[in-house]
């Protein structure tokens, strides 16, 4: 009986730990997504700059470079969160806020670099499963769209992998 109670406590502790880790990962992913949407919404506005980047990722032990992506980033001199830009700030307040952002930037960047591969892997799995919902004609149309947009066709094929192999999960 004591072993069963002890085992139950261990399972409970692991469940709580898993919940905490999942919450943290969700918060980081949510923050990244929020930053992306805010950046896109305000692209071209004061303080934002479009940056063209090559994206690299590891696939089957090889580094794959995808075509350049345009991302919108805050200019380093205007890295003030959108929520704080919504109010009129004095020059002194902007200076202090930039200093605070600079202080935490290395930790935030490091955390994002450590979480990003797992978030990318999860996004790939979700997109692969979502492709299972499309009809064969819709999949062809989707690949045609990728061609027109000059998107990586190998990446598109990877996303269609489950659907084309008839390996879609059952509901």
N, C-alpha and C positions, 0 to 999 in steps of 0.2 A: 504494500500500500504506500509506504514512504517513497519507494522508487518511482511509483506512478506519479505521485505528487511532485517529486523532484523533477521528473521528466516533463511534466506539464509546465512547471515554472521555467525550465530551459526553453521549451517551445515558445512560451509566452515572451521570454526575453528576446529570442531570435525574431519573433514576429514584430516586436516593438522596434528592434534594431532595423529590420527590413523596412518598416514603415518610415522611420526617420531618414534612412538613406534614399528611399523613393521620393519622399517629400523634398529633400535637398536637391536631388537630381531634377525633379519637376520644377522646382523654383529656379534653378540655374537655366534649364531649357526655356522656361517661360520668360525669364529675363532676357535671354538671347533673342527669342522670337519677338518680344516686345520692342527691343532695341532695333531689330530689323524693320519692323513695321513703322516705327516712329521715324527711322531714317528714311525709308521710302516715301512716307507721307510728306516729309518735309524736304525731300531732295530738291535741290535748286533753291531752297530758302536760305536765309542767312545762316551761315555757320556749317553748311553741309557741302561735301565734295564727293563727286563720283570717282571711284577708284577701280581700275581694271586689274584683275588678279588672275593668275593661273591657279587652279585648284589641284592639289596633289593628294592622292590617297593610296593606301595599300590594298591591293587585291591579289589574293592567291600568292602572297609573298613578293609581289612586284609593285613598284611604285608606278602609278598611272597618273599622267598629267592630263587634266581635262582642259577644254578650251577656256579662254579667259572669261571671267564672270565680272559683271559690273556690280559693285556693292557701293552703298552710300554710307559714308562714315562722317562723324562730326570732325570738323577741323580741330586740330589739337588745341587751338586757342579758344574754341567755343564749346568745350566739353562740359556743358552744363546740362543736367537732366531736363528733359522737356517739361516736366512738372514744375520745375523752378523757373524755367524761361517763361512760363505762363504769367508770372508776376514781374513787375518792374523791380529790377535789382540795381543797387548802386554799384559803382565801379569797385568799391571795397568789398562788397558782398560777392561779386563775380570773382574777384581775386581769391578770396578765401575759399569759395566753392571749388574753383579750379585746383587749388592746393590740396583740398580734401580728395578730389577725384584722382589727382596725381599720386597721392599717398597710397590709395587703395588699388590703383590700376594694375601694378605688377601681380598682386595676389589674384585679382579678378581674371586677368589674362591667363595666368597659370592654371587657375581652376577651369576656365573655359577650354584651354588646350587639353586638359586631362579628361574632360567630360565629352568633348566634341566627337571623338571617334565612336563612343558608345551611342551618342545621340544619332550620328549618321547611320550607324548599323541598324538602329531601331527604325529610323525613317525609311531605310531601304526595305526592311521587312514589311513595314506597314504598306508602302507603295506597291511592293510585289503582291501582297495579298489583295490590295485594292484593284490591281489589274485583273484579278480573277473575276471581278464583277462585270467587266466589259465583255461585249460580244466580240467574236473574231473580227467583224467589220470595224467596230470601234477601236480595236487594237491596231488595225492597219491604219485607220485615220490618225490615230495618236502618233504612230511612227512617221507618217507623212508629215504631220505637224512638226515633229522633231527635225526632220530633214529641212523643211522650209525655214525653220528657226536656226539652222546650223548647229543644232545641239548634238552631243555625243551619241551616236547611234549604238555603240557598244553598251553604253550605260542604259539606253532604252531597252536593249535586248535583255540586259541583266534584270531590269525591272519586270519584264514580261516572262522571266524564267519559269516561275511557278505555273503561270497560265498556259504557256506553250508546252510544258512538260506534263500537262494534265495532273499537276500535283497540288492543286488548290485545296486548302483545308475545307472540310465539311462544316456546315453551320451547326 
